[in-house]
Amino acid sequence: MVRHNNQLPDNLPQLQNLIKRDPDSYRDEFLQQYHHFQSVLDIFRLEPDKENKSLCESIMFLAQVAQCYLEDMATFPQTLVDLLKTHSTTLDPEMRNTFCRALILLRNKNLISPLDLLELFFQLLRCPDKALRTFLENHIITDIKNMNAKNKDMKLNSTLQSFMYTMLRDTNPKAAKMSADIMIELYRKQIWNDAKTVNVLANVGCFSKVTKVMVASLKFFLGRDQEEDSDDDSDREVDLKGIMMATKVNKKTRKRQKQLDAAKKLYVQNKKKKSKPVAFNFSAIHLIHNPQGMAENLFKQLQDGNERFEVKLMHLDVISRLIGIHELFLFSFYPYVARFIKPHQRQVTRILQFAAQASHELVPPEMIEPVIKTLVNNFVTERNSSDVMAIGLNAVREICLRCPLAMTEDLLRDLVMYKNYKEKSVMMASKSLIMLYREQIPTLLAKKYRGRPTEASVEIKPKRYGEVMAIDHIPGTEALLREDAPALEQEKEAASDDSDWVDVDSSEDECDALLREEKSKNKKSITMIKSSKDKAGKDSDSDDASDGEDDDDDDDSDDEGEWEECSEEEEVEDEEEEQNSEPSKVADSKRKKNDAKTKASKSNTTDSEQEATASEKTLNTAEAMQELALTKIFTDADFARIEQERVKKQVTHHSRKRQLETERSEFVKLDAIEMIYKRRKADREERVESMKKGQEGREKFGYRDRRQNPHCSKTNREKMKNKNFGMVRHKARGKVKKSFREKQLALRKHLTQQKKMK
């Protein structure tokens, strides 16, 4: 077989294929091409700004076969790196792109260290070539992801992060922005999700002089922990049973088979997505080392800067999140925000959201109180619309949820009066504020607004400023100390051992039965309390307490104090009258008073004994709960019992329709402030659906057939309604009125005809 060696120098793809198959046999041809590359390179260095296609072909050929001749190609990668470093800005864009692709090929064959290549690519981000920057960004992210796929290379990551720290300070805005985007993307892909990356963006990115870098860093701290995959196919619910049935019934075609396969695939994906465990990761804002310093510097940058309004809102959002999550002290933030709390202010609901996010229990109430007063004065007034008033009340509720002590008793009394407002949106917002303070500080509300106390509300005491409630036991474990707890636990274990299937209806029935038992116990206790109060002669107080919001009287505590003072004065007057009366009457009255005093002293002693026994019982239960928390390992059944106990305590005597969620979340949702109870305008589909619902069970609109026998025949008049108009057009014209002359002629004609007939 004769080899055509003379064609190989001109056909590089063929030579590349032959060298990869047999490197030793084609070593001479390779050296010939390598010498040709060196000569072309010398020519290129004379004019580096001109395009040289021959050099590009030689570089790509050598990069493809470099692993076959490692000794000869030892200096080739460094030659390309030097070319790019020296002539990065003057090179032709196509040649620069070719050099980068050749280096990536060498990197994939481990002929160049990843650190050197990544540092070079970071420097090439300064080039004024958008396509190249996008290409390099994708490669950097992919390469770092592949290097950390199996095990994280901490040394390499630390070196690259330090280099990135310098790149964010680069004078070239495009390079700095691209570096920030790469770091943010690597954090979102859970590759560089450590504190060092976060603090580099916090200390450098958020305070960059380049607005785009600063905005990207602020958006990073405002983002979520993990962005869910937004695949439209995986989000759709698949009716697999219906598609399979349609495939069985209909004609078998390739299209229907493809649809069935796609539906099966989507069904499996959705099933995997639902069974996937939830990932709990800290958001970036939790990993900041110095949140107080960052908040102060951001606030100073906000005051001194002259950025757009949207950028200022980003600053306010990040600062408020830092203050709320880390419970910082930045007292100058609240007067600054109060300046923008006006109904006509642009994006005012977001500013109200920031004010609520920056509130927490450690902020002195006198700092947040002016914000609430400004909010009430500007929003919650009858000169504004009902929507504005409802938004203002919702914002007050969100602020007070995080700092309940900021509300004063007088201001709360005024806001509570809006519960009888004519607009439902304002009324519901005011009622939500009442529900909040029923759970937090019921003593601030008037007695008629406090509602009936529950076991949970009695146990929770309002905290003072800076007070921390330390708990030495698990709340709700008193349910495990009862006699019926082991039996319940055994039943649950037996039920769990029987089968893996869970009977939802039976579990719900058990919960309902427990709740009904608890309600019956509460009702019995209420009747006992009422009977004891009736005997003591305090029916008015118990009635006022039980009526709740329906009564419009004032607080009864003041009336009780006045009644006691009057009774003492009356006793003194009675004693003076008795001294002036007859001696026998005086003796009788004294004897009666002494008997009453002895009875009162006995009742006081019995009350004190009962209080002592109750306190001893509480101490014993507290010690038992503490010992149980230290010694026992709780099972799932125990936790279920504890959860049932917690739910029982929250059930009120009058079975409240909904429980207010008073748990403090990290971020304030904008819907919580903009939520207005108003009937939204229905679209056409909703209107048609409501019309159809209203027509159910109703006779058909129009002519109703009133015949008793539906099978009998119809009259000609009824049949005429179903005929075509052309058939009855002559009858639809009706009779035309005749003139006097026409009537005269018709009568004459009629008379003549009768004469002829005779």
Secondary structure, 3 states (H helix, E strand, C coil): CCCCHHHHHHCHHHHHHHHHHCCCCCHHHHHHHHHHHHHHHHHHHHCCCCCCHHHHHHHHHHHHCHHHCCCCCCCHHHHHHHHHHHCCCCCCHHHHHHHHHHHHHHHHCCCCCHHHHHHHHHHHCCCCCHHHHHHHHHHHHHHHHHHCCCCCCHHHHHHHHHHHHHHHCCCCHHHHHHHHHHHHHHHHCCCCCCHHHHHHHHHCHHHCCCHHHHHHHHHHHHCCCCCCCCCHHHHCCCCHHHHHHHHHHCCCCHHHHHHHHHHHHHHHHHHHHHHCCCCCCCCHHHHCCCHHHHHHHHHHHHHHCCCCHHHHHHHHHHHHHHHHHHCCCCCCHHHHHHCCCCCCCCCHHHHHHHHHHCCCCCCCHHHHHHHHHHHHHHHCCCCCCHHHHHHHHHHHHHHHHHCHHHCCHHHHHHHHHHHHCCCHHHHHHHHHHHHHHHHCCHHHCCHHHCCCCCHHHHHCCCCCCCCCCCCCCCCCHHHHHCCCHHHHHHHHHHHHHHCCCCCHHHHHHHHHHHHHHHHHHHHHHHHHHHHHHHHHCCHHHHHHHHHHHHCCCCCHHHHHHHHHHHHHHHHHHHHHHHHHCCHHHHHHHHHHHHHHHHHHHHHHHHHHHHHHHHHHHHHHHHHHHHHHHHHCCCCHHHHHHHHHHHHHHHCCCCCCCCCCCCCCCCCCCHHHHHCCCCCCCCCHHHHHHHHHHHHCCCCCCCCCCCCCCCCCCCCHHHHHCCCCCCCCHHHHCCCCCCCHHHHHHHHHHHHHHHHHHC
